[in-house]
Amino acid sequence: MCASSHSQVSLQSTSLTSIETSLINDCNDIGLLLHSFPQNRVRNLPATYKYLLYSNHFKPSSSFKFPGRYSDGCNRACQHKYLEENPWFVYSKSEDGIFCLPCVLFATKDNLGQFVCKTFHLWSKKSIKFSAHNSKQCHSIALSRMDALTSSMAHPESSIEVI
Ligand SMILES: [Zn+2]
């Protein structure tokens, strides 16, 4: 595995305003953040903020009851196993839907559809939609960038330049 440039963590907050910074600090719902931040802004955030969004994200407890949604003739809801089987997916309470968080944080131009810019909640089509997303090359790239980010945060001495 070669260390990509993404393992370099920048501590510069570039052009974030203090309002934006506090929005990110308080955010545990990527769906909510996408209301205030356009997708291209999220994917250009400094690594420290991406890590914050990743590590703070809402994770439903086992007793959490997902709301039902009427589609294709019956009431369906998100299920815990969708998140267990696809650990890169996060549940957005505000949207009652799923996003692929690594793809949101490391999106490319080819990967701006459902799970990335728009939430997914068409539960009756979940199997086909999950496997279509998970087999995309840009998804695999986003996962490896997320891995590089989390390991650089876990071992900051090896990747953060002291300023
Ligand atoms: Zn993805």
Backbone and ligand atoms as CSV (ligand in chain L), in Angstrom:
chain,resi,resn,atom,element,x,y,z
A,1,MET,N,N,0.842,-1.204,0.000
A,1,MET,CA,C,0.000,0.000,0.000
A,1,MET,C,C,0.878,1.255,0.000
A,2,CYS,N,N,0.679,2.081,-0.953
A,2,CYS,CA,C,1.480,3.298,-0.931
A,2,CYS,C,C,0.684,4.396,-0.231
A,3,ALA,N,N,1.415,5.226,0.488
A,3,ALA,CA,C,0.740,6.315,1.186
A,3,ALA,C,C,0.434,7.409,0.174
A,4,SER,N,N,-0.803,7.743,0.026
A,4,SER,CA,C,-1.155,8.771,-0.938
A,4,SER,C,C,-1.035,10.135,-0.277
A,5,SER,N,N,-1.239,11.158,-1.075
A,5,SER,CA,C,-1.153,12.503,-0.513
A,5,SER,C,C,-2.274,12.726,0.500
A,6,HIS,N,N,-3.285,11.854,0.473
A,6,HIS,CA,C,-4.413,12.040,1.391
A,6,HIS,C,C,-4.055,11.676,2.816
A,7,SER,N,N,-2.903,11.001,2.999
A,7,SER,CA,C,-2.538,10.682,4.367
A,7,SER,C,C,-1.914,11.903,5.051
A,8,GLN,N,N,-1.639,12.929,4.276
A,8,GLN,CA,C,-1.114,14.160,4.866
A,8,GLN,C,C,-2.286,14.946,5.450
A,9,VAL,N,N,-2.214,15.237,6.718
A,9,VAL,CA,C,-3.327,15.940,7.340
A,9,VAL,C,C,-3.004,17.426,7.428
A,10,SER,N,N,-3.876,18.197,6.885
A,10,SER,CA,C,-3.671,19.642,6.953
A,10,SER,C,C,-4.462,20.202,8.121
A,11,LEU,N,N,-3.844,21.012,8.916
A,11,LEU,CA,C,-4.563,21.611,10.041
A,11,LEU,C,C,-5.053,23.014,9.702
A,12,GLN,N,N,-4.813,23.423,8.491
A,12,GLN,CA,C,-5.282,24.756,8.115
A,12,GLN,C,C,-6.783,24.696,7.856
A,13,SER,N,N,-7.498,25.668,8.362
A,13,SER,CA,C,-8.946,25.636,8.166
A,13,SER,C,C,-9.337,26.410,6.909
A,14,THR,N,N,-8.361,26.745,6.078
A,14,THR,CA,C,-8.569,27.470,4.813
A,14,THR,C,C,-9.621,28.569,4.951
A,15,SER,N,N,-10.694,28.492,4.163
A,15,SER,CA,C,-11.588,29.640,4.136
A,15,SER,C,C,-12.887,29.405,4.898
A,16,LEU,N,N,-12.866,28.534,5.881
A,16,LEU,CA,C,-14.096,28.295,6.646
A,16,LEU,C,C,-14.385,29.474,7.557
A,17,THR,N,N,-15.634,29.895,7.582
A,17,THR,CA,C,-16.015,30.944,8.518
A,17,THR,C,C,-16.238,30.308,9.883
A,18,SER,N,N,-16.340,31.122,10.903
A,18,SER,CA,C,-16.535,30.544,12.239
A,18,SER,C,C,-17.901,29.858,12.335
A,19,ILE,N,N,-18.875,30.369,11.583
A,19,ILE,CA,C,-20.203,29.728,11.586
A,19,ILE,C,C,-20.094,28.335,10.961
A,20,GLU,N,N,-19.350,28.253,9.859
A,20,GLU,CA,C,-19.174,26.958,9.197
A,20,GLU,C,C,-18.421,25.985,10.105
A,21,THR,N,N,-17.411,26.502,10.773
A,21,THR,CA,C,-16.627,25.654,11.662
A,21,THR,C,C,-17.505,25.091,12.772
A,22,SER,N,N,-18.367,25.944,13.348
A,22,SER,CA,C,-19.193,25.426,14.440
A,22,SER,C,C,-20.276,24.494,13.908
A,23,LEU,N,N,-20.743,24.752,12.689
A,23,LEU,CA,C,-21.713,23.823,12.073
A,23,LEU,C,C,-21.115,22.424,11.983
A,24,ILE,N,N,-19.867,22.358,11.541
A,24,ILE,CA,C,-19.215,21.057,11.382
A,24,ILE,C,C,-18.948,20.431,12.743
A,25,ASN,N,N,-18.495,21.259,13.673
A,25,ASN,CA,C,-18.199,20.726,15.005
A,25,ASN,C,C,-19.424,20.109,15.660
A,26,ASP,N,N,-20.591,20.714,15.411
A,26,ASP,CA,C,-21.816,20.242,16.059
A,26,ASP,C,C,-22.561,19.211,15.222
A,27,CYS,N,N,-22.059,18.919,14.030
A,27,CYS,CA,C,-22.850,18.113,13.109
A,27,CYS,C,C,-22.662,16.621,13.340
A,28,ASN,N,N,-23.749,15.918,13.520
A,28,ASN,CA,C,-23.650,14.456,13.542
A,28,ASN,C,C,-24.603,13.860,12.503
A,29,ASP,N,N,-24.921,14.661,11.500
A,29,ASP,CA,C,-25.867,14.217,10.481
A,29,ASP,C,C,-25.453,14.830,9.146
A,30,ILE,N,N,-24.873,14.002,8.294
A,30,ILE,CA,C,-24.334,14.520,7.035
A,30,ILE,C,C,-25.446,15.057,6.143
A,31,GLY,N,N,-26.643,14.498,6.260
A,31,GLY,CA,C,-27.772,14.980,5.456
A,31,GLY,C,C,-28.099,16.423,5.809
A,32,LEU,N,N,-28.006,16.719,7.104
A,32,LEU,CA,C,-28.285,18.068,7.580
A,32,LEU,C,C,-27.193,19.020,7.093
A,33,LEU,N,N,-25.958,18.574,7.148
A,33,LEU,CA,C,-24.848,19.439,6.734
A,33,LEU,C,C,-24.953,19.783,5.250
A,34,LEU,N,N,-25.429,18.818,4.455
A,34,LEU,CA,C,-25.521,19.063,3.012
A,34,LEU,C,C,-26.579,20.114,2.671
A,35,HIS,N,N,-27.439,20.439,3.639
A,35,HIS,CA,C,-28.373,21.546,3.414
A,35,HIS,C,C,-27.645,22.882,3.444
A,36,SER,N,N,-26.589,22.955,4.260
A,36,SER,CA,C,-25.866,24.220,4.422
A,36,SER,C,C,-24.611,24.280,3.568
A,37,PHE,N,N,-24.034,23.109,3.305
A,37,PHE,CA,C,-22.793,23.044,2.547
A,37,PHE,C,C,-23.059,22.347,1.222
A,38,PRO,N,N,-22.777,22.995,0.104
A,38,PRO,CA,C,-22.894,22.236,-1.149
A,38,PRO,C,C,-21.880,21.094,-1.148
A,39,GLN,N,N,-22.184,20.049,-1.920
A,39,GLN,CA,C,-21.342,18.852,-1.900
A,39,GLN,C,C,-19.879,19.178,-2.202
A,40,ASN,N,N,-19.616,20.081,-3.164
A,40,ASN,CA,C,-18.215,20.341,-3.508
A,40,ASN,C,C,-17.461,21.003,-2.362
A,41,ARG,N,N,-18.193,21.684,-1.497
A,41,ARG,CA,C,-17.573,22.308,-0.323
A,41,ARG,C,C,-17.198,21.223,0.694
A,42,VAL,N,N,-18.088,20.249,0.850
A,42,VAL,CA,C,-17.816,19.170,1.797
A,42,VAL,C,C,-16.592,18.375,1.348
A,43,ARG,N,N,-16.509,18.079,0.052
A,43,ARG,CA,C,-15.390,17.244,-0.360
A,43,ARG,C,C,-14.069,17.997,-0.376
A,44,ASN,N,N,-14.118,19.331,-0.284
A,44,ASN,CA,C,-12.877,20.101,-0.216
A,44,ASN,C,C,-12.519,20.527,1.204
A,45,LEU,N,N,-13.248,19.996,2.176
A,45,LEU,CA,C,-12.943,20.354,3.566
A,45,LEU,C,C,-11.564,19.817,3.953
A,46,PRO,N,N,-10.877,20.506,4.856
A,46,PRO,CA,C,-9.609,19.967,5.350
A,46,PRO,C,C,-9.828,18.625,6.053
A,47,ALA,N,N,-8.799,17.806,6.040
A,47,ALA,CA,C,-8.898,16.439,6.551
A,47,ALA,C,C,-9.398,16.370,7.987
A,48,THR,N,N,-8.989,17.321,8.820
A,48,THR,CA,C,-9.406,17.259,10.223
A,48,THR,C,C,-10.925,17.354,10.348
A,49,TYR,N,N,-11.535,18.184,9.497
A,49,TYR,CA,C,-12.992,18.325,9.541
A,49,TYR,C,C,-13.683,17.086,8.982
A,50,LYS,N,N,-13.085,16.511,7.949
A,50,LYS,CA,C,-13.670,15.273,7.418
A,50,LYS,C,C,-13.658,14.191,8.493
A,51,TYR,N,N,-12.562,14.131,9.211
A,51,TYR,CA,C,-12.453,13.115,10.252
A,51,TYR,C,C,-13.481,13.372,11.357
A,52,LEU,N,N,-13.669,14.630,11.683
A,52,LEU,CA,C,-14.660,15.008,12.696
A,52,LEU,C,C,-16.059,14.562,12.265
A,53,LEU,N,N,-16.394,14.818,11.019
A,53,LEU,CA,C,-17.710,14.424,10.498
A,53,LEU,C,C,-17.866,12.909,10.523
A,54,TYR,N,N,-16.784,12.223,10.216
A,54,TYR,CA,C,-16.809,10.762,10.196
A,54,TYR,C,C,-16.940,10.198,11.614
A,55,SER,N,N,-16.133,10.718,12.525
A,55,SER,CA,C,-16.117,10.112,13.859
A,55,SER,C,C,-17.318,10.533,14.709
A,56,ASN,N,N,-17.906,11.692,14.394
A,56,ASN,CA,C,-19.049,12.165,15.205
A,56,ASN,C,C,-20.398,11.715,14.674
A,57,HIS,N,N,-20.405,11.047,13.540
A,57,HIS,CA,C,-21.705,10.821,12.897
A,57,HIS,C,C,-22.642,9.972,13.756
A,58,PHE,N,N,-23.908,10.326,13.696
A,58,PHE,CA,C,-24.955,9.597,14.417
A,58,PHE,C,C,-24.942,8.116,14.026
A,59,LYS,N,N,-24.921,7.254,15.057
A,59,LYS,CA,C,-25.037,5.809,14.821
A,59,LYS,C,C,-26.224,5.327,15.631
A,60,PRO,N,N,-27.265,4.858,14.968
A,60,PRO,CA,C,-28.461,4.449,15.719
A,60,PRO,C,C,-28.148,3.290,16.666
A,61,SER,N,N,-28.618,3.389,17.890
A,61,SER,CA,C,-28.420,2.285,18.839
A,61,SER,C,C,-29.323,1.133,18.427
A,62,SER,N,N,-29.097,-0.039,19.032
A,62,SER,CA,C,-29.867,-1.217,18.599
A,62,SER,C,C,-31.354,-1.057,18.903
A,63,SER,N,N,-31.685,-0.149,19.826
A,63,SER,CA,C,-33.110,0.048,20.144
A,63,SER,C,C,-33.743,1.151,19.283
A,64,PHE,N,N,-32.935,1.792,18.454
A,64,PHE,CA,C,-33.471,2.888,17.635
A,64,PHE,C,C,-34.516,2.355,16.658
A,65,LYS,N,N,-35.642,3.044,16.604
A,65,LYS,CA,C,-36.708,2.628,15.688
A,65,LYS,C,C,-36.721,3.543,14.473
A,66,PHE,N,N,-36.415,2.963,13.311
A,66,PHE,CA,C,-36.429,3.762,12.087
A,66,PHE,C,C,-37.870,4.034,11.677
A,67,PRO,N,N,-38.145,5.263,11.240
A,67,PRO,CA,C,-39.524,5.545,10.816
A,67,PRO,C,C,-39.889,4.783,9.541
A,68,GLY,N,N,-41.137,4.422,9.417
A,68,GLY,CA,C,-41.598,3.715,8.219
A,68,GLY,C,C,-41.890,4.686,7.094
A,69,ARG,N,N,-41.878,4.167,5.900
A,69,ARG,CA,C,-42.096,4.988,4.709
A,69,ARG,C,C,-42.907,4.132,3.745
A,70,TYR,N,N,-43.987,4.685,3.251
A,70,TYR,CA,C,-44.858,3.895,2.380
A,70,TYR,C,C,-44.297,3.889,0.961
A,71,SER,N,N,-43.985,2.705,0.449
A,71,SER,CA,C,-43.569,2.642,-0.964
A,71,SER,C,C,-43.894,1.274,-1.530
A,72,ASP,N,N,-44.219,1.228,-2.806
A,72,ASP,CA,C,-44.545,-0.013,-3.506
A,72,ASP,C,C,-45.572,-0.853,-2.747
A,73,GLY,N,N,-46.556,-0.196,-2.219
A,73,GLY,CA,C,-47.674,-0.913,-1.614
A,73,GLY,C,C,-47.486,-1.352,-0.180
A,74,CYS,N,N,-46.352,-1.073,0.410
A,74,CYS,CA,C,-46.256,-1.395,1.837
A,74,CYS,C,C,-45.312,-0.443,2.556
A,75,ASN,N,N,-45.371,-0.547,3.865
A,75,ASN,CA,C,-44.589,0.331,4.712
A,75,ASN,C,C,-43.220,-0.283,4.946
A,76,ARG,N,N,-42.173,0.428,4.620
A,76,ARG,CA,C,-40.828,-0.110,4.831
A,76,ARG,C,C,-40.009,0.919,5.577
A,77,ALA,N,N,-38.963,0.421,6.238
A,77,ALA,CA,C,-38.095,1.324,6.994
A,77,ALA,C,C,-36.660,0.863,6.816
A,78,CYS,N,N,-35.746,1.742,7.124
A,78,CYS,CA,C,-34.337,1.349,7.160
A,78,CYS,C,C,-34.184,0.252,8.219
A,79,GLN,N,N,-33.171,-0.576,8.074
A,79,GLN,CA,C,-32.945,-1.631,9.071
A,79,GLN,C,C,-31.504,-1.594,9.544
A,80,HIS,N,N,-31.313,-1.995,10.797
A,80,HIS,CA,C,-29.957,-1.980,11.370
A,80,HIS,C,C,-28.986,-2.800,10.529
A,81,LYS,N,N,-29.485,-3.899,9.966
A,81,LYS,CA,C,-28.555,-4.769,9.226
A,81,LYS,C,C,-28.002,-4.098,7.965
A,82,TYR,N,N,-28.739,-3.119,7.410
A,82,TYR,CA,C,-28.199,-2.422,6.229
A,82,TYR,C,C,-26.889,-1.719,6.600
A,83,LEU,N,N,-26.877,-1.162,7.807
A,83,LEU,CA,C,-25.691,-0.416,8.250
A,83,LEU,C,C,-24.595,-1.375,8.716
A,84,GLU,N,N,-25.014,-2.510,9.312
A,84,GLU,CA,C,-24.018,-3.491,9.767
A,84,GLU,C,C,-23.317,-4.139,8.575
A,85,GLU,N,N,-24.110,-4.432,7.547
A,85,GLU,CA,C,-23.524,-5.112,6.378
A,85,GLU,C,C,-22.740,-4.166,5.473
A,86,ASN,N,N,-23.010,-2.884,5.597
A,86,ASN,CA,C,-22.330,-1.874,4.768
A,86,ASN,C,C,-21.813,-0.783,5.707
A,87,PRO,N,N,-20.700,-1.063,6.411
A,87,PRO,CA,C,-20.293,-0.151,7.487
A,87,PRO,C,C,-19.914,1.246,7.009
A,88,TRP,N,N,-19.802,1.447,5.704
A,88,TRP,CA,C,-19.511,2.781,5.169
A,88,TRP,C,C,-20.777,3.616,5.069
A,89,PHE,N,N,-21.947,2.997,5.179
A,89,PHE,CA,C,-23.192,3.753,5.126
A,89,PHE,C,C,-23.492,4.365,6.491
A,90,VAL,N,N,-24.025,5.577,6.444
A,90,VAL,CA,C,-24.483,6.209,7.684
A,90,VAL,C,C,-25.956,6.573,7.509
A,91,TYR,N,N,-26.645,6.601,8.621
A,91,TYR,CA,C,-28.063,6.933,8.591
A,91,TYR,C,C,-28.237,8.403,8.972
A,92,SER,N,N,-28.922,9.141,8.118
A,92,SER,CA,C,-29.222,10.541,8.398
A,92,SER,C,C,-30.632,10.622,8.975
A,93,LYS,N,N,-30.710,11.063,10.237
A,93,LYS,CA,C,-32.024,11.178,10.875
A,93,LYS,C,C,-32.853,12.250,10.189
A,94,SER,N,N,-32.199,13.340,9.809
A,94,SER,CA,C,-32.965,14.456,9.227
A,94,SER,C,C,-33.576,14.064,7.885
A,95,GLU,N,N,-32.918,13.166,7.154
A,95,GLU,CA,C,-33.404,12.774,5.827
A,95,GLU,C,C,-34.122,11.433,5.857
A,96,ASP,N,N,-34.050,10.722,6.984
A,96,ASP,CA,C,-34.518,9.340,7.060
A,96,ASP,C,C,-33.992,8.560,5.856
A,97,GLY,N,N,-32.686,8.577,5.715
A,97,GLY,CA,C,-32.087,7.875,4.587
A,97,GLY,C,C,-30.615,7.614,4.828
A,98,ILE,N,N,-30.024,6.953,3.859
A,98,ILE,CA,C,-28.641,6.513,3.992
A,98,ILE,C,C,-27.739,7.314,3.048
A,99,PHE,N,N,-26.572,7.666,3.561
A,99,PHE,CA,C,-25.508,8.217,2.726
A,99,PHE,C,C,-24.301,7.301,2.851
A,100,CYS,N,N,-23.448,7.295,1.810
A,100,CYS,CA,C,-22.160,6.610,1.922
A,100,CYS,C,C,-21.160,7.684,2.334
A,101,LEU,N,N,-20.781,7.690,3.602
A,101,LEU,CA,C,-20.003,8.815,4.111
A,101,LEU,C,C,-18.636,8.966,3.427
A,102,PRO,N,N,-17.862,7.881,3.212
A,102,PRO,CA,C,-16.594,8.083,2.499
A,102,PRO,C,C,-16.813,8.699,1.114
A,103,CYS,N,N,-17.876,8.284,0.414
A,103,CYS,CA,C,-18.131,8.861,-0.911
A,103,CYS,C,C,-18.546,10.330,-0.813
A,104,VAL,N,N,-19.258,10.705,0.258
A,104,VAL,CA,C,-19.610,12.117,0.426
A,104,VAL,C,C,-18.340,12.930,0.656
A,105,LEU,N,N,-17.458,12.401,1.508
A,105,LEU,CA,C,-16.268,13.162,1.891
A,105,LEU,C,C,-15.204,13.184,0.805
A,106,PHE,N,N,-15.181,12.136,-0.022
A,106,PHE,CA,C,-14.131,12.039,-1.048
A,106,PHE,C,C,-14.740,11.861,-2.437
A,107,ALA,N,N,-15.835,12.558,-2.677
A,107,ALA,CA,C,-16.542,12.387,-3.951
A,107,ALA,C,C,-15.699,12.861,-5.131
A,108,THR,N,N,-15.897,12.200,-6.247
A,108,THR,CA,C,-15.300,12.667,-7.496
A,108,THR,C,C,-16.448,13.093,-8.404
A,109,LYS,N,N,-16.092,13.665,-9.530
A,109,LYS,CA,C,-17.140,14.134,-10.458
A,109,LYS,C,C,-18.025,12.991,-10.947
A,110,ASP,N,N,-17.452,11.761,-10.983
A,110,ASP,CA,C,-18.231,10.615,-11.466
A,110,ASP,C,C,-19.156,10.047,-10.403
A,111,ASN,N,N,-19.112,10.589,-9.238
A,111,ASN,CA,C,-19.801,9.949,-8.126
A,111,ASN,C,C,-20.601,10.983,-7.342
A,112,LEU,N,N,-21.607,11.543,-8.002
A,112,LEU,CA,C,-22.342,12.617,-7.334
A,112,LEU,C,C,-23.841,12.329,-7.256
A,113,GLY,N,N,-24.193,11.075,-7.323
A,113,GLY,CA,C,-25.612,10.746,-7.327
A,113,GLY,C,C,-26.133,10.364,-5.956
A,114,GLN,N,N,-26.973,9.326,-5.971
A,114,GLN,CA,C,-27.573,8.839,-4.747
A,114,GLN,C,C,-26.490,8.325,-3.802
A,115,PHE,N,N,-26.708,8.437,-2.503
A,115,PHE,CA,C,-25.773,8.077,-1.435
A,115,PHE,C,C,-24.696,9.156,-1.248
A,116,VAL,N,N,-24.544,10.067,-2.230
A,116,VAL,CA,C,-23.454,11.044,-2.164
A,116,VAL,C,C,-24.018,12.463,-2.054
A,117,CYS,N,N,-24.811,12.858,-3.039
A,117,CYS,CA,C,-25.450,14.175,-2.988
A,117,CYS,C,C,-26.875,14.071,-2.484
A,118,LYS,N,N,-27.461,12.900,-2.754
A,118,LYS,CA,C,-28.857,12.687,-2.354
A,118,LYS,C,C,-28.919,11.462,-1.457
A,119,THR,N,N,-29.804,11.535,-0.487
A,119,THR,CA,C,-29.957,10.384,0.399
A,119,THR,C,C,-30.632,9.230,-0.341
A,120,PHE,N,N,-30.436,8.033,0.188
A,120,PHE,CA,C,-31.139,6.870,-0.364
A,120,PHE,C,C,-32.162,6.384,0.659
A,121,HIS,N,N,-33.429,6.241,0.188
A,121,HIS,CA,C,-34.428,5.679,1.107
A,121,HIS,C,C,-35.471,4.852,0.359
A,122,LEU,N,N,-35.109,4.399,-0.816
A,122,LEU,CA,C,-36.037,3.560,-1.584
A,122,LEU,C,C,-35.806,2.112,-1.154
A,123,TRP,N,N,-36.323,1.794,0.036
A,123,TRP,CA,C,-35.947,0.533,0.689
A,123,TRP,C,C,-36.324,-0.698,-0.135
A,124,SER,N,N,-37.379,-0.588,-0.958
A,124,SER,CA,C,-37.787,-1.757,-1.744
A,124,SER,C,C,-36.737,-2.106,-2.811
A,125,LYS,N,N,-35.874,-1.155,-3.149
A,125,LYS,CA,C,-34.855,-1.381,-4.179
A,125,LYS,C,C,-33.459,-1.486,-3.557
A,126,LYS,N,N,-33.418,-1.718,-2.243
A,126,LYS,CA,C,-32.126,-1.584,-1.562
A,126,LYS,C,C,-31.063,-2.554,-2.074
A,127,SER,N,N,-31.433,-3.830,-2.329
A,127,SER,CA,C,-30.404,-4.801,-2.703
A,127,SER,C,C,-29.689,-4.375,-3.979
A,128,ILE,N,N,-30.467,-4.043,-4.988
A,128,ILE,CA,C,-29.867,-3.686,-6.287
A,128,ILE,C,C,-29.098,-2.363,-6.186
A,129,LYS,N,N,-29.633,-1.414,-5.422
A,129,LYS,CA,C,-28.985,-0.104,-5.306
A,129,LYS,C,C,-27.719,-0.192,-4.458
A,130,PHE,N,N,-27.773,-0.980,-3.389
A,130,PHE,CA,C,-26.573,-1.131,-2.540
A,130,PHE,C,C,-25.450,-1.754,-3.364
A,131,SER,N,N,-25.766,-2.857,-4.080
A,131,SER,CA,C,-24.666,-3.521,-4.788
A,131,SER,C,C,-24.181,-2.675,-5.960
A,132,ALA,N,N,-25.074,-1.911,-6.592
A,132,ALA,CA,C,-24.615,-1.023,-7.671
A,132,ALA,C,C,-23.649,0.015,-7.114
A,133,HIS,N,N,-23.978,0.575,-5.956
A,133,HIS,CA,C,-23.078,1.581,-5.384
A,133,HIS,C,C,-21.755,0.945,-4.934
A,134,ASN,N,N,-21.875,-0.174,-4.228
A,134,ASN,CA,C,-20.678,-0.782,-3.639
A,134,ASN,C,C,-19.698,-1.319,-4.684
A,135,SER,N,N,-20.178,-1.538,-5.915
A,135,SER,CA,C,-19.264,-2.079,-6.922
A,135,SER,C,C,-18.621,-0.970,-7.762
A,136,LYS,N,N,-18.955,0.285,-7.486
A,136,LYS,CA,C,-18.351,1.385,-8.253
A,136,LYS,C,C,-16.882,1.546,-7.870
A,137,GLN,N,N,-16.084,1.863,-8.875
A,137,GLN,CA,C,-14.661,2.060,-8.601
A,137,GLN,C,C,-14.440,3.285,-7.705
A,138,CYS,N,N,-15.251,4.332,-7.956
A,138,CYS,CA,C,-15.056,5.544,-7.147
A,138,CYS,C,C,-15.395,5.277,-5.680
A,139,HIS,N,N,-16.272,4.318,-5.415
A,139,HIS,CA,C,-16.576,3.948,-4.027
A,139,HIS,C,C,-15.348,3.294,-3.394
A,140,SER,N,N,-14.692,2.378,-4.123
A,140,SER,CA,C,-13.496,1.722,-3.577
A,140,SER,C,C,-12.398,2.751,-3.298
A,141,ILE,N,N,-12.257,3.712,-4.192
A,141,ILE,CA,C,-11.234,4.748,-3.991
A,141,ILE,C,C,-11.575,5.577,-2.746
A,142,ALA,N,N,-12.864,5.918,-2.604
A,142,ALA,CA,C,-13.280,6.702,-1.434
A,142,ALA,C,C,-13.013,5.929,-0.147
A,143,LEU,N,N,-13.261,4.604,-0.161
A,143,LEU,CA,C,-13.004,3.794,1.044
A,143,LEU,C,C,-11.517,3.807,1.391
A,144,SER,N,N,-10.649,3.700,0.365
A,144,SER,CA,C,-9.224,3.668,0.710
A,144,SER,C,C,-8.756,5.041,1.184
A,145,ARG,N,N,-9.353,6.109,0.669
A,145,ARG,CA,C,-8.991,7.441,1.175
A,145,ARG,C,C,-9.457,7.623,2.621
A,146,MET,N,N,-10.639,7.072,2.911
A,146,MET,CA,C,-11.149,7.147,4.282
A,146,MET,C,C,-10.235,6.375,5.228
A,147,ASP,N,N,-9.785,5.197,4.781
A,147,ASP,CA,C,-8.853,4.386,5.582
A,147,ASP,C,C,-7.568,5.145,5.854
A,148,ALA,N,N,-7.045,5.795,4.800
A,148,ALA,CA,C,-5.801,6.549,4.956
A,148,ALA,C,C,-6.011,7.682,5.959
A,149,LEU,N,N,-7.175,8.309,5.884
A,149,LEU,CA,C,-7.459,9.413,6.803
A,149,LEU,C,C,-7.564,8.907,8.234
A,150,THR,N,N,-8.317,7.818,8.455
A,150,THR,CA,C,-8.493,7.345,9.832
A,150,THR,C,C,-7.167,6.845,10.399
A,151,SER,N,N,-6.329,6.198,9.566
A,151,SER,CA,C,-5.075,5.730,10.151
A,151,SER,C,C,-4.129,6.899,10.390
A,152,SER,N,N,-4.191,7.934,9.575
A,152,SER,CA,C,-3.315,9.079,9.857
A,152,SER,C,C,-3.771,9.808,11.114
A,153,MET,N,N,-5.079,9.745,11.419
A,153,MET,CA,C,-5.584,10.371,12.643
A,153,MET,C,C,-5.253,9.513,13.867
A,154,ALA,N,N,-5.242,8.186,13.653
A,154,ALA,CA,C,-4.922,7.288,14.761
A,154,ALA,C,C,-3.428,7.340,15.104
A,155,HIS,N,N,-2.597,7.635,14.101
A,155,HIS,CA,C,-1.149,7.707,14.336
A,155,HIS,C,C,-0.649,9.058,13.839
A,156,PRO,N,N,-1.070,10.117,14.505
A,156,PRO,CA,C,-0.772,11.459,13.978
A,156,PRO,C,C,0.729,11.717,13.884
A,157,GLU,N,N,1.520,11.082,14.765
A,157,GLU,CA,C,2.953,11.386,14.776
A,157,GLU,C,C,3.607,10.994,13.454
A,158,SER,N,N,2.975,10.045,12.739
A,158,SER,CA,C,3.597,9.578,11.509
A,158,SER,C,C,3.186,10.421,10.305
A,159,SER,N,N,2.181,11.268,10.447
A,159,SER,CA,C,1.741,11.957,9.236
A,159,SER,C,C,1.505,13.457,9.384
A,160,ILE,N,N,1.330,13.939,10.612
A,160,ILE,CA,C,1.063,15.370,10.723
A,160,ILE,C,C,2.384,16.127,10.831
A,161,GLU,N,N,2.495,17.139,10.024
A,161,GLU,CA,C,3.674,17.989,10.134
A,161,GLU,C,C,3.478,18.914,11.308
A,162,VAL,N,N,4.499,19.007,12.118
A,162,VAL,CA,C,4.384,19.881,13.289
A,162,VAL,C,C,4.512,21.324,12.837
A,163,ILE,N,N,3.550,22.124,13.280
A,163,ILE,CA,C,3.646,23.557,12.914
A,163,ILE,C,C,3.847,24.417,14.140
L,1,ZN,ZN,ZN,-19.614,4.820,-1.463
